[in-house]
Structures are given as C-alpha cells and as structure tokens.
Amino acid sequence: MRAVIQRVLKASVSVHGNIHSETKAGMMILLGVEVDDTDEDMEWLAGKIARLRIFDDEEGVMNKDIIEVSGEIMLVSQFTLLASTKKGNRPSYIKAARPELAVLMYEKMRNTLAKMTQRPVKTGVFGEEMQIELINNGPVTIIIDSKNRE
C-alpha cells in the first residue's frame, strides 16, 4: 500500500464538474492499493499517517500530528501510484489491486483513519475520474509505502 500525504491549507474533489467533498487545513492523502496488500499493511500505514508530525508547533517546527491541530483529512484512491516504469514509456499497473480488493482496502483505510484520529475522513469517488484542487502548505509532501518501511 502506498500513500502520498500532502499538508494542505484546503482541498477539494470534483466529479463531473461538481464538488463532491472539500476540506480546510489538514491532509490530502492519495492511496494506492497493491495486489498483495493485507489488513496489516493498512493498519500499519493508517497508524503512520495518524501519528505523522508534519504540522508546525508554536515555534514553527513540524512537531504536531493531525489530531493536535484539529486538521481535516481527505482520502482519494489512486491506482496510478503503483505504476511501474521499468520497461518502456507506457506505465504498467500490474501491481495495482483489482477494484474488488482495492475498494475494500480503501474503505477500511477510511474507517481506520477516522477511528484513529477521531474525525471524519472525507473521500473522493472510487473508480471515477476526479479533479483535485489543493493548496499544498509548505510544500510538505511525504510518500509512505507499507512494503518499504523506512
């Protein structure tokens, strides 16, 4: 499971020209689910995200997590995060989970993040073409992969 976490001032997701969901300051999380991801991968990644200290404290040091700043969370499924560009110029998505597994893991991630952070997690629309607008604050962008726990 791979996530791109961006610290944002605001974010929104539109589908078919209509705003589906929007947030104020907090996190925009793009999530890619791999074919062999398990609940353990999801739990580990959710815990990392919930405890990620990427928000400024009173001294301007990134020392606070999403809970401490009462931030909002937007979670969007994005299978293209699992693109392989090893051969040629056309990305391969063979590592991306099929929709049956991906939607299940995506929903589990949403529910787990909501439980861990004690706040609602707004979402995009799984399987739809979406337009995302955000203001990245910092900019701060963190990539976390449950298969490469560094």
C-alpha positions in Angstrom: 0.0 0.0 0.0 1.4 3.4 -1.0 0.3 6.8 0.2 1.2 10.3 -0.8 0.4 12.7 2.0 0.3 16.4 1.4 -0.1 19.0 4.1 -2.8 21.3 2.7 -4.5 24.6 3.5 -7.6 23.3 1.7 -8.5 20.7 -0.8 -11.5 19.6 -2.9 -12.5 16.8 -5.1 -14.9 17.3 -8.1 -16.6 14.6 -10.2 -18.4 15.5 -13.4 -17.8 19.2 -12.7 -19.5 19.1 -9.2 -17.7 19.4 -5.9 -18.0 16.0 -4.2 -16.1 16.9 -1.0 -13.8 19.6 0.4 -11.6 20.2 3.4 -10.0 23.0 5.2 -6.4 22.8 6.6 -5.1 19.2 7.1 -4.0 16.3 4.9 -4.7 15.2 1.3 -3.9 11.5 1.1 -3.6 9.7 -2.2 -3.8 6.0 -1.7 -2.7 3.1 -4.0 -3.6 -0.5 -3.1 -1.3 -3.3 -4.3 -2.5 -6.8 -5.2 -0.9 -8.4 -2.1 -1.8 -5.8 0.5 -3.3 -7.1 3.7 -5.1 -5.6 6.7 -1.7 -5.5 8.5 -0.4 -3.2 5.7 -3.4 -1.0 6.0 -3.3 -0.8 9.9 0.5 0.0 9.8 0.0 2.7 7.2 -3.0 4.2 8.9 -1.1 4.4 12.2 1.9 6.1 10.5 -0.4 8.7 8.9 -2.4 9.4 12.0 0.8 10.0 14.0 2.7 11.8 11.3 4.1 15.0 12.8 4.0 17.4 9.8 2.2 20.3 11.4 4.0 23.3 12.9 4.1 23.8 16.7 4.3 27.2 18.3 8.0 27.6 17.3 7.4 26.8 13.7 8.8 23.3 13.9 6.9 20.3 12.3 6.1 18.7 15.6 2.3 18.1 15.7 0.1 15.5 14.2 -3.3 15.8 12.6 -5.1 15.3 15.9 -3.2 18.0 17.7 -4.0 20.6 15.1 -7.6 19.5 14.6 -6.9 19.1 10.9 -9.2 17.7 8.3 -8.5 14.6 6.1 -9.3 13.9 2.5 -8.6 10.3 1.2 -8.6 9.6 -2.5 -7.9 6.3 -4.2 -5.2 6.5 -6.9 -4.1 3.2 -8.5 -1.5 5.1 -10.7 0.7 5.4 -7.6 1.6 1.8 -8.3 2.8 2.5 -11.8 5.9 0.6 -12.9 8.0 2.4 -15.5 10.8 -0.2 -15.5 10.3 -1.1 -19.2 9.4 1.3 -22.0 7.5 4.6 -21.6 4.0 3.3 -21.0 3.4 2.6 -17.3 2.3 -0.8 -16.2 -0.3 -1.1 -13.4 0.1 -4.8 -12.9 0.9 -4.3 -9.1 -2.4 -2.4 -8.6 -5.1 -4.3 -6.9 -8.3 -5.2 -8.8 -11.3 -3.0 -7.8 -12.8 -5.8 -5.7 -9.9 -5.7 -3.3 -8.9 -2.0 -3.7 -12.3 -0.6 -2.8 -12.5 -2.9 0.3 -9.0 -1.8 1.5 -9.8 1.9 0.7 -12.9 1.8 2.8 -11.1 0.0 5.6 -8.4 2.7 5.5 -11.0 5.5 5.7 -12.7 3.8 8.7 -9.4 3.1 10.4 -8.1 6.6 9.9 -11.4 8.0 11.2 -11.2 5.8 14.3 -7.5 6.6 15.0 -7.9 10.4 14.5 -11.4 10.7 16.0 -12.5 12.8 13.0 -14.4 12.2 9.8 -12.4 11.3 6.7 -13.7 12.9 3.5 -13.2 11.0 0.3 -13.2 11.1 -3.5 -15.4 8.7 -5.5 -13.7 5.3 -6.1 -13.3 4.4 -9.7 -14.4 7.8 -11.0 -12.4 10.3 -12.9 -11.8 13.1 -10.4 -10.4 16.6 -10.5 -8.5 17.5 -7.3 -7.7 21.1 -6.3 -5.5 21.8 -3.3 -3.1 24.3 -1.8 -0.1 22.4 -0.6 1.2 24.1 2.6 5.0 24.3 2.9 5.1 22.5 0.5 5.1 19.3 2.5 4.7 16.0 0.7 5.5 12.7 2.2 5.4 9.3 0.5 5.0 6.2 2.6 5.0 2.6 1.3 3.9 -0.3 3.6 6.3 -2.6 1.6 9.3 -0.3 2.2 9.1 0.7 5.8 11.8 3.3 6.0 
